Amino acid sequence: MKKSEETGQKRLGNLLYAVKSYFSVQANVLIVVFAVLLLILTVYPMFSVLRSSMTVGKMEAMRYNTLFHTKLSEGDFTLLNFQSLLSNQVTFWKPLWNSLRMSAYASIIAILVGGTFAFLITRTDISFKKFFSSVFIFPYIMPSWTLALVWKNVFANSQVGSGVVGMLESLTGLCVPGWVVYGIFPCSLVMGIHYAPFAYILIGGTLRNMDANLEEAATILQSSRWRILRKITIPIVMPALFSTVLLVFSSTMASYAVPVFVGSPGNFFVLSTQLSALYNNMTTKGQAFVMTIVLILFGVMLLGINTWFTGKRKSFTTVTGKSGQVSYIKLGKANAVISVVLAVVLFLIAIFPIISFALESMIDSHGNYSTLTLKYWLSREDIGGFAVNAGPGILFNGRIWTALWGSIRLSLIVSLIVGTCGILIGYAVARKRGTKLAGLVSGLAFFPYLVPSMAFGAIFLAVSTRLTFLRGTLLLLIIVGAIKYLPFASRSGTNSMMQLSGEIEEAAVIVGASWPKRMLRVLFPIQKSSFISGYLLPFVSCMRELSLFVLLTNSGTLITTLLSYFDEKAVAQMSNGINLLIVIIVLIVNFTVNKLTGASIDKGVGGN
């Protein structure tokens, strides 16, 4: 008996020693902590939204009892939310069809515009490459609704919608048809142009790194330029094309702001706008969570298809040397013409929006540019208009500055959390790579990318109905923003840490440097540019975000939700002025990112 007790104590002692030894390594502590945190912050919300989709509130129970003669009470389990939504042609199936069409058209436009631009920059001798490459990324850096507001400013006319006179009618008297101003056409075009730089980055990177020997060999064999493009160039960039299509498709499916600005006024509704409408109706909140699940499934499915396709394509890769000399296509006399065309296009999609917002924020009478005034910026009195509590001009409007500070404060906190967690996750995953726990943490950290922003906000809306202390608080916005923007920071941190040899840290350990000192004095300085971008890029993203937060807070909390409020209340001068502020701040911060990191988003593509 005594021997058995001694054996048990010895085993317990060995176990405690093993646990103590395991957690004496910082990477092990980090990997366990983040595994637990990410499981709580990703898995629990998914169960919460699933539970919310299968239970009813008080108003929903009353509605179902009337329609289906049931005897439901608040909190009861039911599948009527699924049945009601999935059997509704107007609320679900038509918006789903609209979302699919809009996403497909936007993907085609992004590929055509971004792919053409990438080809011209990387494979031809076109002039002003650096300038074109730098400016072309502006639509992607700026908020997605930027071009949507510009579209309204230019094409709105007295014959459609609210009858507001736009720039085109004001200057020429021409009124374009309603389908040009509102509906699937402007939604698809605006989203396509917004994501065209994304296509340019992916496709251009592939074209830039493509082995030039392949094209040179085909040229020697006297193949035509079109045949080379069709048989060599396009197949090589096909994985990038396919990834672009799926990622643009997925992002457009989740878009909320653009369909609200240039879709809803023309009775063009998509899943994201219907999700907001369902949630704001007390009798259909459960159906909103069902639609959230649908959007999540679409995101996971599309990313799964992308992973499968790119994995399948790897088997066709040949191991070969890469020619360092690229044979550029000489455009000859067409160089000047194409350069002018590109300059005009870039002016319209990158420079003109800023000019448009400035002008539209100073027009007292829509469409009449002789009524330019600074009162919407400088007035200390209430400017009136159709809005409730519009307040004084932008520069003296406490409501606007409060909302702007709210966005800046949220973005700063989120960027600090995301950047720091990205570095720590990268360190832990790099040091424990190959283990199941590292794979779990890496996968959970990337999971939020699979979930559309609107659906992600709805997930944590479901959480706040259970954890009421979070509802409507800054803490909820911080948690949502931090988790949503974690994927890129964690991947950036992991890639940066993977590049560092373990010998660097081992040398610091030998000289007695503590773990915090090793991180701050050794590892961080080496990969400083990558780590700083991990802090600043989430700031830029959070400042321009609307879809993620629109369900979680009121209109006066953030500058983007306040912009949406003024647009709904038809005070275009205020919404345009606020958008100008957002665009300027985002561009300034992005410029700062480039200067601090010594890198630009377009450098990997061309423009040198």
N, C-alpha and C positions, 0 to 999 in steps of 0.2 A: 504493500500500500504506500509505504514511504517512498519506495523507488518510483512508483507511478506518479506521485506528486512531484517528485524532483524532475522527472521527464517532462511533465506538463509545464512546470515553471521554466525549464530550459527552452522548450519550444516557444513559450510566450516571450521569453527574453530574446530569442533569436528573431522572432517576428518583429518585436519592437525595435531591435537593432537594425533589421532590414528596412523597416519603415523610416527610421531616423536617418539611415544612410541615404535612402532614396530621396527624401526631402531635404537633404543637405546640399543637393545640387539644384541651383537656381532654375535651370531649364525644366527640371521635373516639377518643381513647385508651380511654375508658370503654366505648363502644359495641363496640369490637373485643374488649376484655378480657372483657366479659360474654358476647359472642357465642361466644367460644371456651370459656369456663367452662360456659355453659349447654348447649352442644353436647356437651361431655364428660359433664356430670352428668345429662343427659336422654337423649341418643341412645345413648351407650355402655351404660347400664343396660338399655335396651330390647333391645339386641342380646344382652346377657348373659342376660336372662331367656329370650329365645327360644332361645339356645344350650342353656341348662340344661333347657329343656323337651324338647329333642331329643337329649340324651345321658343315659347311665345311670350310676348309681353302682355300687359293688361289690355291695351287697345287692339292688339293683334288677336287676342283670344276672343274679344267681343266681335270682331269682324268675322272671324272664322265660324263662330257660333251662329252668326246670322246667315252666312252664306252656305255653310255645310251642315247646319243643325247639329253641331257638336256641343260638348259640354266642357270645353277647355277652360282652364284657369291660368292665371299668370305663372310662368315657370314650368308649365307642363311640357312633356316631351311629345313631339309630333313631326311628321314629315310633310305637313301641309305647306310649309315654306318652300320646299323643293317642288311640290306638286303645283302650287300656285304660280311660281315663277316660270318653271319649265313648260307650262302649258299656256303661257301668255305670249301671244304673237307680237303685240305692240311693245310690251315692256322688255322682253328678252330676245326673241328670235329676230325681229327686225333690227334692233340695235346690234345684235351679234353679227348679222349679215353686213350691216354698215361698217362695223369695226373691221371685219375681215377684208372688205373691199378697200376701205381707206388704208389699211396697213399694207395690202398688196400693191396698190398704186404708189404709195409713199416709198416702198422698197424699190420699185422699178425706177422712180424718179431719182432716188438717192444713188442707185447704181449708175444710171446714165450720166447724171451730172458729176458725181464724185469720181466715177471711173474714167470718164472722158478727161476730166481735169488732171487726174493722177497720171494718165497716159501722156498728156501733153507736157507735164512737168518733168516726168522721169524718163521719157523715151524720145523726146524731141528737143530741138535746139531753140525753143521759144524764148523770147526775150523776157526780162524782168521776172525771172523765176522766183527769186527771194521775196520780192514784193507780193506777187500773186499768191505764193504759198502761205505767207504770213497773214494776209487779209482774208483768204478763203476760209480760215478756221473761225472767223468772227461769228457767223451764224450758229455755230455749235457751242461757242463760249457763252453767247448771250442766251437769255431765257427763251424757251421754245415759242412762247406766245408773241415774241417781238415782231416777227414777220406777220403774224395774224393781225396784230393791231395796225401795222403799216398797211396791210391789205384793206382793212376797213377804212383807214384814213384816206386811201387813194380811191377805192372803187365804190364806197357807200354812196347812195344817191337817193333822190326824193321819191323814186318809184318803188323802192324795196325796203323791207324792214321798218325801222322807226322813222324813215324819211330823212335821215341826216344827210347833208350834202357833203360829199367827199371832194378831194382835190381834183380828180378828173372832171367831174361835172362842173365844178367851180371854174376851172380854167378853159374847158372846151365845150361845156354844155352837153356832153355825151353821157348818157345813162346806160350802163352795161346791164345785161339781163340779171335777174335775181340769182340764177344758179352760178354766176361768176362771183358774186359777192358772198353768198352764203351757201353752205352745203358741202358735198363730198369733194367737189373740185378744189376749192381753196384749202380745205382741210388736208387733202392729200398732197397738194403742191407745197404748202407751207411746211408740213412735216417732212416731205422729201428733201426740200432745200435745207431744212434744219439739220438733217442727218447726212446730207451729202458730204460735209467735211469728214464725218465718221467713215464713210465709204472711201473717201480719198486717202485717209490715213492707213486703213487696212490694205486696200488694193495697191496704193502707191508704195507702201513698204515692201509688198511682195514683188512688184515690178522693179523696184530699185535693187533688190537683192537677187534678182533672177540671173542665172548664168547666161551671159551674152554670147557664149560660144554656140549655143543652140540656134539662135537667130542668125549668127554669122555663117554657120554651116548651111542653113537653109538658103541664105542669100547666095552662097557660092554655088549651090545646086540650082540657082536661077528660079527659085520659088518667088511668086508674086508677094507683095506686101500684104495683101488681103489673105492669102493662103497662110503666110507665116503667122498672122494675127489669129486666124481661125484654128490652125492646127497646133500651134506652139504656145503663143502668148496666153490665149484664153484658157486652155487646159491647165496651164501652170498656175494661173491666178484663180482657178475655179474654187479651191477651198476658201480663199479670202472672199470671193463673190458670194459663196453660199453662207459663210458666217455673217457677212454684212446683211444679206437678205433676212436671215433669221433674227438677228439682233435688232435691226431696224423695224422689222415686222412686230417683234415682241414689244419694243419700246413704244411704237405707235399704237398698238392695241391698248396700252395703259395710259395713253395721253389723255389729259383732262382739259388743260387750259385752252389748247387750240380749238377743239370741238366746241367749247363753251363760247369762245369769242367769234368764230366764223362758221360754226355749225348750228348750234341751237337756235339762233335768230331765224334760220331758214328751215326750222323743224327737222334738222338732221341730228339724230341722237345716236350715241354709241354706248357701249357698255359702261365706260367710266362715268359719263354724264348721268346715265340711268342709275348707277350705283349711288351717286350723290343724292339724286332725287328720292330713291328708295329709302335711304337712311334718314333723310330729313322729314319723311312721313312716318308718324308714330305707328301707323297700321301696317307698315311694310319693312320694318327694320330687319326682321328675320330673313326676308328675301334679299336684303342688301348683303348679308353675310353669305348667303348661297351664291350670289353673283361674285363675291370675293373669292370663294373656292373655285369657281369657274375660271377666273382670271389667273389664279395661282396655277391651276392645272395647265392652262395654255402656256404660261411662262416656263414651267418645268418641262412640258412636252417639247417646246421649241428648242430650249437649250439642250435637251436630251438628243434631239435630232441632229443638232449642230455637233455635239460631241461624237455621236456615232459616225457622222459623215467625215469629219476631220480625221477621226481615228482610222476609218476605212481607207482614206486617201493616202495615209502614211505608207501603205504597202506598195504604192506606185512610185515612191521617191527613189531616185537613183543617187548613189554616193559618187560625187564627182567633184573635180576642182572647179572653182568659180573664176571666170575671167574678170580681171580687175578693170578692164577697159570696156566701157559701154559705147556702143555705136549708136549715136543719136540720129534720128530721122531729121533730115534737113528740110525745113519748111519752105525755104526760098522766099519768093515774093508773098506767099501766103502768111509768112511770119507776122508782118505788120497788121494784116487784116484780122488774124486770129487774136493777136495781142490786144487790139482795140476792142474786139468782141468780148474777150475775157475781162478787160478793164471795165466795160459798161456793165456786164453782169455782176461783177464784184461790187461796183458802185451801188447797184440797185439792191443787192442782198446784204451788204455789209456797212456801207457808208450812209446811204439814203435813209435807212431806218432812224438813225440818230438825228438827222436833219428833220425828218418828218415829225418825230416826237417833240422836238424843240418848237417847230412851227405850230403844231396842233395844240400844244399847251398854252399858246399865246393868242389863239383866235377866239374873239368874243362871240362871233356869229359863225356857225359852221359853214365852211365853203367860201366865206368872204374874207379874203386875205388882206383887205383894206382895214379890217377891224383888229389888227394885231395890237395886243395890249399885254402889259406885264402884271395886270391885277391878279391873275391866277397864281402868280409867283410872289408878288410883293404886297398884296392887299392885306391890311390888318383887320378888315371887317369881314363878316360872313359873306361869301360870294354867292350864296343862294343856290340857284339851279334846282334840279329835280331831286337832288340827294337830301336825305334827312341828316341834319347836322353836318353839312359840308364843311363849315368852318372857314377861317381866313385863308389867304394864299399859302402856297406850299411852303415857302421859307418861314412863315410865321404860324404854321398850323401845328399846334401841339400834338394833335392826333397822329399826324404823319410822322413827326419826329419821334414820338413814342413808339410807333410801329417800326420805324427804321432802326431805332436802338434795340427794339425787341429782336429784329432779324440779325443785327450785328452781334448782339450778346449771345443769341442762340448759336449762330455760326461759329463764334469764337470758342464757346464751350464745347460744341460738337467736334470742331477741328482739333482741339487739344486732346479730347478723349480718344478720338479716332486715330490721330497721328501717333499718340503714345501706345495705344493698344496694338496698332499695326506693327510698330517696332518690336514690342514684347512678344506678340504672336509670331512674328517672323523669326525672332531669336529662338523661341522655344521649338518651333517647327523645324528650323534648320538644324538645331542641335539634336533633336530627337527624330530626325527624318528616318523613314523606313518603319517606324513603329505604328501600331494601330491607333494609339492615342493621338499622335501627330496627324495622321490621316483624318481622324474624326474632327479635330480642331480646325484643320485646314478646310474641310468640307463644310462644317457648320458656319465658319466665318464667311464663306462664299455664298451660302444659301440665300441671304437677303437679295442678292443680285437676280435670282430667279423669279422673285416676286415683284410684280408691277407696283409702282409707287402708290397708286390709288388703293390697290388691294392691301398693300402693306400698312397703310394708314388705317384701313378698315379692320385689319387684324388686331391692332393695338387699341382700336376703338372697342372691340369686343373685350379685350383685357380690362379696359377702364370701366366697363359695366360690372365687372366682378370686383376689381380693386378700385373702389370709388374714390379713394384718397388721391388717385392719379388723374382723375377726370378733369380736363381743362387746365392742367397745370403746366408750368414750364418744364418740370421734371419729365412729364410724359413726352413732350416734344424733344427733349434732349435724348431720352432713351431711344425713341423712334429714329431720330436723325443719326445718332451714333451707330445703331445697328445697321441701318440702311446703307450708310457710306463706308462701313467697315470692309467690305470685300476688296476694294481696290487698294486700300491702305495696307491690309493684311498681305495681299499678293505682292505689293511693292516692297513691304518690309521683308517678306520671305525671300523674294528674289535678291534683295540687297544683302541679306545675311548669308544666303547660299554662296554668294560671290566671295565672301570672306573666309579665308583659310582658318581652321581651328588653331593653327600654330600661333596666330597673332594673339589670340586670347590666352593661350597656354604660356606664352612668354610673359604676359602681364601677371598671370597667376604665380609664376616662378619668382618674380620680384616682389610678390606680396600685395599686389593691388586688389582691393576689394571689388566685389561684383559691380556696385554702383559706379565706382571709379573706372572700372574697365569699360562699362557702357558709355560713360560721359567723356572720358579722356582718350579712349582708344577706338572703340567701334564706331561711335557716332561721328567723329570727325572724318573718318575714312569714307563713309557713305553719306556725308552731310547733305548733299544736293537731293538725293533720293528721299531721305527722311524728311527734309523740309517740305518737299512737294507733298508728302503724306499728311502734313499739317495744313498746308495752304489750299490744296485742291478741294478738300471737303468744305472749306470755308466758302469757296466760290460756288460750289454746288448747292450748299444750304441757303445761301443768300438769294438764289434765283428760284428756289423750289416752291411750288404751289400744290401740285397734286398730292404730295406726301402729307401735307399738313392741313389741307382744306377741311377735312372731316373732324379734325382734332381740336380746333381752336376757333374763336370768333374772328370777325373781320378786322378788328382793331389791334390784334396781337402782333401780327407780322406785316411787313410792308407789302408782301405779295398778296396776302389775303385782303388787305385794304385796297390794293389796286383792283382786284376782282370786284370788290364792293362798289367802288366808284364807277367801274365800267357797267355794272348791272344797273346803277342808278342814273346812267346816261350823262355823267359829268366827265365827258371825254377829255377836257383840258386837264383835269386832275389826274386821271388815269394815265394819260400820255406823259405828264410831267413826272409822275412817280416812276413810270417805266424808264424814262430818261435817267433818273437818279440811279435806278438799279443797274442799268446797262453800264453807266459810267463807273460805278463802284466795282462791278464785276470785271470790267476791262482793266481798271487800275490794279486790282488785286492779281489778275492773271499776268499782267505785265511784271508785277513784283515777283510773282512765282518764277517767271522766266529769268529775271535778273538774279534772284537769290540762288536758284538751282543751276544756273548756267546752261539751261536747256530750253528748247521750245518744242511744243507739241508737233510741229511740222518738220523738225530737223531730220527725223528719221525717214522722211519721204523725199524731200527735194529742197529746192530753193537755195542751193549753195552756189 
